[in-house]
Amino acid sequence: MTETQKQAALAHFSALLDEQDARAQAIAAQSNFVDYAKLNKLIIGVCGGDGIGPTITAEAVRVLKYLLADDVAAGKLEFCIIDGLTIENRAACGKAIPDDVLTALKGCHVILKGPTTTPQQGDGYPNIESANVAMRKALDLFANMRPVRVPERGIDWTFFRENTEGAYAVGSCGANVTDDLAMDFVVTTSEGTRRIAKLAYEFARANNKERVSIVSKANVIKTTDGKFLSLAKEIGSEYPEITTDEWYIDILTAKLIDEKRRRDFRVFVLPNLYGDIITDEAAEFQGGVGTAGSANIGKRYAMFEAIHGSAPRMVKEGRAQYADPCSMLRAAAMLLAHIGKAKESAQLHRALDICMTEERKLAMTGRDTGCTCREFGEYVCVTLEELRG
């Protein structure tokens, strides 16, 4: 390594240090999580997105309105329909999120968002950023939350993946120091860790989950993973009714396929990279990532969505009405849990367990060989009525 190469690497690292120090100070200065119970009115923003998004979002909204009818009637809750996240409108504005749409989003507390199309080379649209990525940045949605449920196999897991730090914080800013030496950086901040851990434990407490598992590789990655583990355990000590255990990521991956041991797990909190990998593995137990809802959560805002794309081919072929709304309905159940409606969330999850697996009477095929999206939504509502007696 020449002195010039060394100084260039040090200058690069110094700039990253300044950037991340400023970010750490900014998040440390943020206020606490919103207490929805103290709000006079909770506002749920609804963005249908594009492609099959409006179709499947409509069914999720219909089910939410059914479950939350009393709060709506009492003026405690309002649905705000926010149009403008279509690819056509975003392309016309040249922005991932048009200014008026972002203003409307910031006027809500939680958001139910349908899939959106991200332009790619050759499709005729301008090279604008993913609406999802832009929303996470604009609303500081630092936690990715993903549930995996397979009741007949004893699986009831919820993962809280830190969404802004770890190996991904400056993932595109590594340094090729020499032809033989490249370095990347891992970032862990105190407040970044505390807020994801607190979110996981608050979810566990609100939803009667008796165990939180902290995942790291602190025996090898001693500084950053060690900090994550130590601070998460510190937060866990504030919740004495919840059992806290700790796992290294490699052995946890093995235990998730252990038919006896995996039944013990409930809630996980883990750094960015490990969460990215293991949630995809976990989703395979319930049929793959297309069956899962997802949440992006911050202190002020939260956004709930299906994790699949907008399926423009289905729209082009005239099959949008046959789109499967299950992942969007799972996202709606997550939204309910997040705003303190644990009972209603459990009811919706149970209805989906029945409609998707146990007593399936209507099959979704994505074509006219199966039921329509609306028919499946009606099936879920009827099942909810039966469960609610």
Secondary structure, 3 states (H helix, E strand, C coil): CCHHHHHHHHHHHHHHHHHHHHHHHHHHCCCCCCCHHHCCCEEEEEECCCCCHHHHHHHHHHHHHHHCHHHHHCCCEEEEECCCCCHHHHHHHCCCCCHHHHHHHHCCCEEEECCCCCCCCCCCCCCCCCHHHHHHHHHCCCEEEEEEEEHHHCEEEEEEEECCCECCCCCCCCEECCCCCEECCCECCHHHHHHHHHHHHHHHHHCCCCEEEEEECCCCCCCHHHHHHHHHHHHHCCCCCCEEEEEEHHHHHHHCCCCCHHHHCCEEEECHHHHHHHHHHHHHHHCCHHHCEEEEECCCCEEEEECCCCCHHHHHCCCHHHCCCHHHHHHHHHHHHHCCCHHHHHHHHHHHHHHHHHCCCCCCCCCCCCCCHHHHHHHHHHHHHHHHC
